[in-house]
């Protein structure tokens, strides 16, 4: 895609440029996935891809622009690199952002494996309810139920 000097100037006005190693965050609209979005020649584009093209080169077909920093709003060219869909998947798994990660490797985890073992133990002793456990561990009762019934965190139990 051809980007004019005026479009380039307009692009950088929408960025919070900081130090060379810091994230430069996109300040304007974002996609529903959290990536910066800008219209170039009346077409919506992802801001990090435009940053890469402005600063480096045109993006070859079937290539992705990936973030070293994992910040979707970041458009710092020093944080961006070209890769394939597989590279993106491998990077996500290596950084523990895979939604299929289990237990403590899941990006939204609130409990540790030790917490889960403690929940099982306390509940087996019979002196505490699921609701009390939920309050104690700051999770919902349904999560406690899933742990107790081994619907989740099954991988840490050997039985």
C-alpha positions as CSV (number, residue, x, y, z in Angstrom):
1,X,0.0,0.0,0.0
2,X,1.2,3.5,-0.8
3,X,1.2,5.9,2.1
4,X,1.7,9.6,1.5
5,X,3.8,11.9,3.6
6,X,0.7,13.7,4.8
7,X,-0.8,10.3,5.9
8,X,2.4,9.5,7.7
9,X,2.4,12.8,9.6
10,X,-1.3,12.3,10.5
11,X,-0.4,8.8,11.7
12,X,2.3,9.9,14.2
13,X,0.0,12.6,15.6
14,X,-2.2,9.8,16.9
15,X,0.6,8.1,18.8
16,X,2.1,8.7,22.3
17,X,5.7,8.5,21.3
18,X,8.0,7.8,24.3
19,X,11.5,6.4,24.7
20,X,13.0,4.2,22.1
21,X,12.5,1.0,24.1
22,X,9.0,2.0,25.5
23,X,5.7,1.1,24.0
24,X,4.3,3.9,21.8
25,X,0.6,3.6,22.3
26,X,-2.1,4.3,19.7
27,X,-4.3,7.0,21.1
28,X,-7.3,6.8,18.7
29,X,-9.9,4.2,17.7
30,X,-9.2,0.5,18.2
31,X,-10.7,-2.7,16.8
32,X,-12.8,-5.0,18.9
33,X,-9.6,-7.0,19.5
34,X,-7.8,-4.0,20.9
35,X,-5.5,-3.1,18.0
36,X,-5.2,0.5,16.9
37,X,-7.2,1.3,13.8
38,X,-6.7,4.0,11.2
39,X,-8.3,4.6,7.8
40,X,-5.8,4.9,4.9
41,X,-7.3,5.7,1.5
42,X,-10.8,5.1,3.0
43,X,-9.8,1.5,4.1
44,X,-9.6,0.5,7.8
45,X,-6.1,-0.7,8.7
46,X,-4.4,-1.9,11.8
47,X,-2.1,0.8,13.2
48,X,0.8,-1.5,14.1
49,X,0.9,-2.8,10.5
50,X,1.0,0.8,9.1
51,X,3.7,1.6,11.6
52,X,5.7,-1.4,10.4
53,X,5.3,-0.3,6.7
54,X,6.2,3.3,7.4
55,X,9.3,2.4,9.3
56,X,10.5,-0.8,7.6
57,X,9.0,-2.1,4.4
58,X,5.9,-3.3,2.8
59,X,4.5,-6.4,4.4
60,X,4.7,-9.4,2.2
61,X,1.6,-11.4,1.5
62,X,0.6,-13.9,4.2
63,X,2.9,-12.3,6.7
64,X,1.8,-11.0,10.1
65,X,3.2,-8.1,12.1
66,X,3.8,-9.4,15.6
67,X,4.5,-7.6,18.9
68,X,7.6,-8.3,21.0
69,X,5.8,-6.4,23.9
70,X,2.4,-8.1,23.6
71,X,0.8,-4.6,23.8
72,X,-1.9,-4.4,21.1
73,X,-2.0,-0.6,21.3
74,X,1.8,-0.4,20.7
75,X,3.0,0.9,17.3
76,X,6.7,1.3,18.2
77,X,8.6,-0.1,15.2
78,X,11.3,-1.5,17.5
79,X,8.6,-3.7,19.1
80,X,7.3,-5.1,15.8
81,X,8.5,-8.0,13.8
82,X,7.4,-9.9,10.7
83,X,6.3,-13.5,11.2
84,X,3.9,-16.2,9.9
85,X,0.6,-17.3,11.5
86,X,2.6,-20.2,13.0
87,X,5.2,-17.8,14.4
88,X,2.3,-15.9,16.1
89,X,0.9,-19.0,17.5
90,X,4.3,-20.2,18.8
91,X,5.0,-16.8,20.3
92,X,1.6,-16.8,22.1
93,X,2.2,-20.3,23.6
94,X,5.8,-19.5,24.6
95,X,4.6,-16.4,26.5
96,X,1.7,-18.3,28.1
97,X,-1.1,-16.4,26.4
98,X,-2.7,-19.5,24.9
99,X,-6.3,-19.7,26.0
100,X,-6.0,-23.5,26.1
101,X,-3.2,-23.3,28.7
102,X,-4.2,-25.1,31.8
103,X,-3.9,-24.1,35.4
104,X,-1.3,-21.6,36.4
105,X,-0.3,-21.1,32.7
106,X,-3.7,-19.8,31.8
107,X,-3.6,-16.0,31.2
108,X,-6.6,-15.3,33.4
109,X,-5.8,-17.6,36.3
110,X,-6.6,-16.5,39.9
111,X,-5.6,-19.6,41.8
112,X,-2.4,-21.5,42.0
113,X,-2.0,-25.3,42.1
114,X,-1.3,-25.1,45.8
115,X,-4.6,-23.1,46.3
116,X,-6.5,-25.8,44.4
117,X,-5.0,-28.6,46.6
118,X,-5.8,-26.5,49.7
119,X,-9.4,-26.1,48.5
120,X,-9.8,-29.8,48.0
121,X,-8.3,-30.6,51.4
122,X,-10.4,-28.1,53.3
123,X,-13.6,-29.2,51.6
124,X,-12.8,-32.9,52.2
125,X,-12.5,-32.2,56.0
126,X,-16.1,-31.1,55.9
127,X,-15.9,-28.0,58.0
128,X,-16.3,-25.4,55.3
129,X,-18.9,-24.7,52.6
130,X,-18.2,-24.0,48.9
131,X,-19.5,-20.4,49.4
132,X,-17.0,-19.9,52.3
133,X,-14.2,-21.3,50.2
134,X,-15.2,-18.9,47.4
135,X,-15.0,-15.9,49.7
136,X,-11.7,-17.1,51.2
137,X,-10.0,-17.6,47.8
138,X,-11.8,-14.6,46.1
139,X,-13.4,-16.6,43.3
140,X,-17.0,-17.6,42.5
141,X,-18.7,-20.6,44.1
142,X,-19.1,-22.2,40.7
143,X,-15.3,-22.3,40.4
144,X,-15.0,-24.0,43.8
145,X,-17.6,-26.6,42.7
146,X,-15.7,-27.3,39.5
147,X,-12.5,-27.8,41.5
148,X,-14.1,-30.1,44.0
149,X,-15.8,-32.1,41.3
150,X,-12.5,-32.2,39.3
151,X,-14.1,-30.5,36.3
152,X,-11.2,-28.1,36.2
153,X,-7.6,-28.4,37.5
154,X,-7.8,-32.2,37.0
155,X,-4.1,-32.2,35.9
156,X,-2.8,-31.6,39.4
157,X,-4.5,-34.6,41.0
158,X,-3.0,-38.1,40.6
159,X,-6.1,-40.1,41.4
